[in-house]
Amino acid sequence: MNAARAPLNADLHSHSNRSDGTLEPAALVRRAHEQGVQMLALTDHDELGGLCEAAAQAARLGLRFVPGVEISVSWGGETVHVVGLGIDPHCAELAEGLARTRAGRDERAREMAAQLAAAGIPGAYEGACRHVANPQLISRTHFARFLVEEGVCRNVGEVFERYLSEGRPGYVAHRWATLAQAIGWIRAAGGTAVLAHPGRYRLGRTALHAMIEEFRALGGEAIEVVCGSHSPWQYDEFARCARAFRLRASRGSDFHGPGESRIELGALPPLPHDLIPVWQDWH
């Protein structure tokens, strides 16, 4: 009898320095290959600029590459994220939608800096900009890296807890795309819409399930079950959601950089065997 086939080591959520990761796209792909990843998606926040470089490096290494994006969405007063997998990076509707989503980031960043200055931390805007490869995509993560660099906090997680989450002195809300817009752009680009790291959102069970219902009704097809933002008990919780809402399952580290991410590229456990992987029918 043949041995059972080993699960595919797919990592379908990662970031380069084209958004808030620390590695160049090609370097990210090389690291994924070294870590044993067999299928990699680059899913930068609201940005497609790293996909060509990453795809070229993956082709040189023989690594299966999936072009992706992570779109910021406002839902129920919460910022949530929808990952698009297998998208056409040249789709005009997607590119235009992402450009609109990116608009306003600089104004938001300057307001965050003003609030941090009032809290006794001057120079945050300029400091955050030192960590930004793409000025259009300045984010809270870049501010967090500056505060760690300055010794204000020990790590990025502590910065978010003390300064950059809702109710803290450096938090500024931003109005992102709607859930319908994000899914529509992904589908226009021929991609699959995946609800990213649902365990991160500050939504009660009823609200979370309402969001998943709406996501599915709008054409969303998959949910991240095993991901770098979930604890092991949440793998089981969102496996149950995948079954209950008849969604395919995705797996991704949400890797941002060495020494900064909770999970290394490709290091997550496999998906539960009874779930349908998001990649099952991909060719």
Secondary structure, DSSP 8 states (H G I E B T S, - for coil): ---------EE--B--TTTT-SS-HHHHHHHHHHTT-SEEEE--BT--TTHHHHHHHHHHHT-EEEEEEEEEEEETTEEEEEEEES--TT-HHHHHHHHHHHTTHHHHHHHHHHHHHHTT-TTHHHHHHTT-SSGGG--HHHHHHHHHHTTSSSSHHHHIIIIISTTSTT------B-HHHHHHHHHHTT-EEEE--GGGS---HHHHHHHHHHHHHTT--EEEEEETTS-HHHHHHHHHHHHHTT-EEEEE--B--TTT-SS-TT-S----TTS-BTTTT--
